[in-house]
Amino acid sequence: MIQRQQAVSRVLWGTLLANSVVACGQLAYGYSSGVLSVVADGFHSLLDGTSNIIALIGIRVASQPPDADHPYGHQKFEILSAMAISLLLFVASWHIVSDSLGRWNEEGSLDPHPIGYAILLATVVINFLVYRWQRSQGQQLKSPVLLADSDHTLSDMVGTIGALVALFAIRNGWPMVDLIVALIIGLFIARAGYKIALQSAGVLADRAPIDPSTIVEIARNFKGVRDVHGVRSRGFGSGVFVDMNLHVDPSITVDKAHRIAHDVEEKIREELPEIHDVIIHVEPDGTH
C-alpha cells in the first residue's frame, strides 16, 4: 500500500513540474500578446499544477495506516482530492467562459508574435507525454486521483490545440475565433470536472467495484461450498473490501468449515489482487 502511494506521489511531482513550466510560458505570452485563448489555456495549466498539489496532500493523508477512528484506512482522502480537483475545474471554467462572453462585443486588434506557435507546440508535446505517463501509471496503480488528473491533462492538451488554431486565425484576420476557442476551452474544462466528480461520487457512495458474479464463480469451484450469496464489495484501487456468505454442509466440523472459508478467501485474493480484505460468514446449508 505504501509503495503504491509513493509511486503515485512521484508521478504527481513530475506532473507538477511539467505544468509549472508550460503555465509560465503560456501566461507570459498570453498577457503580452492579449490572446485570450492562450491566457485561458495558461490558467488551465496553472490549475493543473494546483490540482497536483491538492492530490499530493490527499495522497499523503491517504497513505496513513488504519487507526481506531479509521479501521478501513484513509484511502478515501484520495477521492476527496479528486473531488477538489473537479471543483477547481468548475471554477476555472466559470472564469474563462465569463471572460470570453465579457469581451464578445469589444473591439480591438491583436498582433501575436510568431513565438507563440513554438510555445504552444511545445506545450502540446509536453502535455501529451504527461498524459500518457499519468494514464499508464493510473491504470497500473489503480489510482483514481492519477486517472482524474490524466483527464485534466488531456483537456489541457485539447485546449492548447484550440489556442493554436486561434493564433493561426488571428494572424489571418479572424480575431473572433480567439473568443470562440476560449469559450470552448472553458466548456471542455467544465465537462472534465463533471466527469471526475461523477466518478469520485461513485466511490464515496460505495459503488461496487467488482461484479458479484465474479466472486461467486470463484467460490463455487471449491468442494464443500454449496451456496454463495450476499456478496458485496466497496473501495477502489488496491483497497477493495469484500464480504460474503458461504453455505457448507451442516454436518462438517467447524474446523473444516473454517479451512474451506480460508481457501476461498486465498483464491479470491489471488484471482483479484486489488482486493485488500475478504470477510466470509459461514452458514450451514439450508438456513438461507
C-alpha positions as CSV (number, residue, x, y, z in Angstrom):
1,M,0.0,0.0,0.0
2,I,2.8,2.4,1.0
3,Q,4.7,1.6,-2.2
4,R,1.7,2.4,-4.3
5,Q,1.2,5.8,-2.6
6,Q,4.9,6.6,-3.1
7,A,4.6,5.7,-6.8
8,V,1.5,7.9,-7.2
9,S,3.3,10.8,-5.5
10,R,6.3,10.5,-7.8
11,V,4.0,10.8,-10.8
12,L,2.3,13.8,-9.3
13,W,5.6,15.6,-8.6
14,G,6.7,15.1,-12.1
15,T,3.4,16.3,-13.5
16,L,3.6,19.4,-11.2
17,L,7.0,20.3,-12.6
18,A,5.7,20.0,-16.2
19,N,2.6,22.0,-15.5
20,S,4.5,24.8,-13.9
21,V,6.8,25.2,-16.9
22,V,4.1,25.3,-19.5
23,A,1.8,27.5,-17.4
24,C,4.5,30.2,-17.0
25,G,5.3,30.2,-20.8
26,Q,1.6,30.4,-21.8
27,L,0.6,33.1,-19.3
28,A,3.7,35.2,-20.1
29,Y,2.9,35.1,-23.8
30,G,-0.9,35.3,-23.5
31,Y,-0.8,38.5,-21.4
32,S,1.9,40.1,-23.5
33,S,0.0,39.4,-26.7
34,G,-3.5,39.8,-25.4
35,V,-4.7,36.5,-26.9
36,L,-7.5,35.3,-24.6
37,S,-7.4,31.7,-25.6
38,V,-3.7,31.4,-24.7
39,V,-4.4,33.1,-21.3
40,A,-7.3,30.7,-20.7
41,D,-5.1,27.7,-21.5
42,G,-2.3,29.1,-19.3
43,F,-4.7,29.3,-16.4
44,H,-5.8,25.8,-17.2
45,S,-2.2,24.6,-16.9
46,L,-1.7,26.6,-13.7
47,L,-4.9,24.9,-12.4
48,D,-3.3,21.5,-13.3
49,G,-0.4,22.4,-11.0
50,T,-2.7,23.4,-8.2
51,S,-4.6,20.2,-8.5
52,N,-1.3,18.3,-8.4
53,I,-0.6,19.9,-5.0
54,I,-4.1,19.1,-3.7
55,A,-3.6,15.5,-4.9
56,L,-0.2,15.2,-3.2
57,I,-1.8,16.3,0.1
58,G,-4.6,13.8,-0.4
59,I,-2.2,11.0,-1.2
60,R,-0.1,11.9,1.9
61,V,-3.2,11.6,4.2
62,A,-4.5,8.5,2.3
63,S,-1.2,6.7,2.9
64,Q,-1.6,6.8,6.7
65,P,-2.2,3.3,8.2
66,P,-5.6,2.3,9.7
67,D,-6.3,3.5,13.2
68,A,-9.0,3.3,15.9
69,D,-11.1,6.0,14.2
70,H,-10.4,4.8,10.6
71,P,-10.2,1.0,10.8
72,Y,-10.6,0.7,7.0
73,G,-7.7,3.1,6.4
74,H,-7.6,6.6,5.0
75,Q,-7.8,5.8,1.2
76,K,-11.0,7.9,0.7
77,F,-9.0,11.0,1.3
78,E,-7.6,10.4,-2.2
79,I,-11.1,10.5,-3.6
80,L,-11.7,13.8,-1.7
81,S,-8.6,15.1,-3.5
82,A,-10.1,14.1,-6.9
83,M,-13.4,15.9,-5.9
84,A,-11.3,19.0,-5.0
85,I,-9.7,18.9,-8.5
86,S,-13.2,18.8,-10.1
87,L,-14.2,21.8,-8.1
88,L,-11.2,23.8,-9.3
89,L,-12.1,22.8,-12.8
90,F,-15.6,24.2,-12.4
91,V,-14.2,27.5,-11.0
92,A,-11.7,27.8,-13.9
93,S,-14.4,27.1,-16.4
94,W,-16.7,29.8,-15.0
95,H,-13.9,32.4,-15.1
96,I,-12.9,31.5,-18.7
97,V,-16.4,31.5,-20.0
98,S,-17.3,34.7,-18.3
99,D,-14.2,36.5,-19.6
100,S,-14.9,35.2,-23.1
101,L,-18.5,36.5,-23.1
102,G,-17.4,39.8,-21.5
103,R,-15.1,40.5,-24.4
104,W,-17.5,39.4,-27.1
105,N,-18.5,42.9,-28.1
106,E,-15.2,44.6,-27.5
107,E,-13.3,45.9,-30.5
108,G,-9.5,45.8,-30.9
109,S,-6.8,44.3,-33.0
110,L,-4.3,41.6,-32.0
111,D,-0.9,41.0,-33.5
112,P,0.5,37.9,-31.8
113,H,4.2,37.2,-32.1
114,P,5.2,34.1,-34.0
115,I,7.0,32.7,-30.9
116,G,3.6,31.8,-29.7
117,Y,3.5,28.9,-32.1
118,A,6.6,27.4,-30.6
119,I,5.4,27.8,-27.0
120,L,2.0,26.2,-27.8
121,L,3.5,23.4,-29.8
122,A,6.0,22.6,-27.0
123,T,3.1,22.6,-24.6
124,V,1.1,20.1,-26.7
125,V,4.1,17.7,-26.8
126,I,4.7,18.0,-23.0
127,N,1.0,17.5,-22.2
128,F,0.8,14.5,-24.5
129,L,3.8,12.8,-22.8
130,V,2.5,13.6,-19.3
131,Y,-1.0,12.4,-20.2
132,R,0.4,9.0,-21.5
133,W,2.5,8.7,-18.4
134,Q,-0.3,9.5,-16.0
135,R,-2.8,7.3,-17.7
136,S,-0.4,4.3,-17.8
137,Q,0.6,4.7,-14.1
138,G,-3.0,5.4,-13.1
139,Q,-4.2,2.2,-14.6
140,Q,-1.3,0.2,-13.3
141,L,-1.6,1.6,-9.8
142,K,-5.4,1.7,-9.9
143,S,-5.3,5.3,-8.7
144,P,-8.5,7.4,-9.2
145,V,-6.5,10.6,-8.5
146,L,-4.0,9.9,-11.3
147,L,-6.7,8.9,-13.7
148,A,-8.6,12.1,-12.8
149,D,-5.5,14.2,-13.3
150,S,-4.8,12.5,-16.6
151,D,-8.3,13.6,-17.8
152,H,-7.3,17.1,-16.6
153,T,-4.1,16.9,-18.6
154,L,-5.9,15.7,-21.7
155,S,-8.4,18.6,-21.5
156,D,-5.4,20.9,-21.2
157,M,-3.8,19.4,-24.3
158,V,-7.1,19.8,-26.3
159,G,-7.3,23.4,-25.1
160,T,-3.8,24.1,-26.2
161,I,-4.5,22.8,-29.7
162,G,-7.5,25.1,-29.8
163,A,-5.3,28.0,-28.8
164,L,-3.0,27.1,-31.7
165,V,-6.0,27.3,-34.0
166,A,-7.0,30.6,-32.6
167,L,-3.5,32.0,-33.0
168,F,-3.5,31.0,-36.6
169,A,-6.9,32.6,-37.1
170,I,-5.9,35.8,-35.5
171,R,-2.9,36.2,-37.8
172,N,-5.1,35.7,-40.8
173,G,-7.6,38.3,-39.8
174,W,-10.2,36.4,-37.7
175,P,-9.9,37.6,-34.1
176,M,-13.4,36.4,-33.1
177,V,-12.0,32.8,-33.3
178,D,-9.9,33.6,-30.2
179,L,-13.0,34.2,-28.1
180,I,-14.8,31.2,-29.5
181,V,-11.9,28.9,-28.8
182,A,-11.6,30.4,-25.3
183,L,-15.3,29.7,-24.7
184,I,-14.9,26.1,-26.0
185,I,-11.9,25.5,-23.7
186,G,-14.0,26.7,-20.7
187,L,-16.8,24.4,-21.5
188,F,-14.4,21.5,-22.1
189,I,-12.9,22.1,-18.7
190,A,-16.4,22.0,-17.1
191,R,-17.0,18.7,-18.8
192,A,-13.8,17.2,-17.4
193,G,-14.8,18.5,-13.9
194,Y,-18.2,16.8,-14.2
195,K,-16.7,13.5,-15.3
196,I,-14.2,13.5,-12.4
197,A,-17.0,14.5,-9.9
198,L,-19.2,11.7,-11.1
199,Q,-16.5,9.0,-10.8
200,S,-15.5,10.2,-7.4
201,A,-19.1,10.3,-6.1
202,G,-19.5,6.7,-7.1
203,V,-16.6,5.6,-4.9
204,L,-17.8,7.8,-2.0
205,A,-21.2,6.2,-2.3
206,D,-19.6,2.7,-2.1
207,R,-20.4,1.7,-5.7
208,A,-19.5,-1.9,-6.1
209,P,-16.0,-2.1,-7.8
210,I,-16.3,-5.8,-8.6
211,D,-19.1,-7.8,-10.2
212,P,-20.5,-10.1,-7.5
213,S,-20.9,-12.9,-10.1
214,T,-17.1,-13.0,-10.5
215,I,-16.6,-13.7,-6.8
216,V,-19.5,-16.2,-6.7
217,E,-17.9,-18.1,-9.7
218,I,-14.6,-18.4,-7.8
219,A,-16.2,-19.6,-4.6
220,R,-18.5,-22.2,-6.2
221,N,-15.5,-24.0,-7.7
222,F,-14.5,-25.2,-4.2
223,K,-15.5,-28.6,-3.0
224,G,-17.8,-28.3,0.1
225,V,-19.3,-24.9,-1.0
226,R,-23.0,-25.4,-1.6
227,D,-24.1,-21.9,-2.0
228,V,-22.8,-18.3,-2.1
229,H,-24.9,-15.2,-1.5
230,G,-24.8,-11.7,-0.1
231,V,-21.6,-10.8,-2.0
232,R,-20.8,-7.1,-1.5
233,S,-17.7,-5.1,-2.4
234,R,-16.6,-1.5,-1.9
235,G,-13.5,0.6,-2.2
236,F,-11.1,1.3,-5.1
237,G,-7.6,0.7,-6.3
238,S,-5.7,-1.9,-4.2
239,G,-8.1,-1.2,-1.2
240,V,-11.2,-3.1,-2.2
241,F,-13.1,-4.8,0.7
242,V,-15.4,-7.8,0.2
243,D,-17.9,-9.5,2.4
244,M,-20.0,-12.6,1.6
245,N,-22.0,-15.5,2.9
246,L,-20.8,-19.1,2.3
247,H,-23.0,-22.2,2.8
248,V,-21.4,-25.5,3.6
249,D,-22.5,-29.0,4.7
250,P,-24.1,-28.6,8.2
251,S,-22.6,-32.0,9.2
252,I,-18.9,-31.0,8.9
253,T,-16.8,-29.7,11.8
254,V,-16.2,-26.0,12.5
255,D,-12.5,-26.6,11.7
256,K,-13.2,-27.9,8.3
257,A,-15.7,-25.1,7.5
258,H,-13.0,-22.6,8.6
259,R,-10.5,-24.2,6.2
260,I,-12.9,-24.1,3.3
261,A,-13.6,-20.4,4.0
262,H,-9.8,-19.7,4.3
263,D,-9.1,-21.4,1.0
264,V,-11.9,-19.5,-0.7
265,E,-10.5,-16.2,0.6
266,E,-7.0,-17.0,-0.6
267,K,-8.2,-17.9,-4.0
268,I,-10.3,-14.7,-4.3
269,R,-7.4,-12.6,-3.3
270,E,-5.1,-14.5,-5.8
271,E,-7.5,-14.0,-8.7
272,L,-8.4,-10.4,-7.8
273,P,-5.2,-8.8,-6.4
274,E,-6.9,-5.4,-5.9
275,I,-8.9,-7.0,-3.0
276,H,-7.4,-5.9,0.3
277,D,-9.6,-8.0,2.7
278,V,-12.4,-10.6,2.5
279,I,-14.8,-11.3,5.3
280,I,-16.7,-14.6,4.9
281,H,-19.7,-15.6,7.0
282,V,-20.0,-19.4,7.1
283,E,-23.6,-20.8,7.4
284,P,-24.9,-24.4,7.4
285,D,-26.7,-25.1,4.1
286,G,-30.5,-24.9,4.3
287,T,-30.7,-21.9,6.6
288,H,-31.0,-19.3,3.8
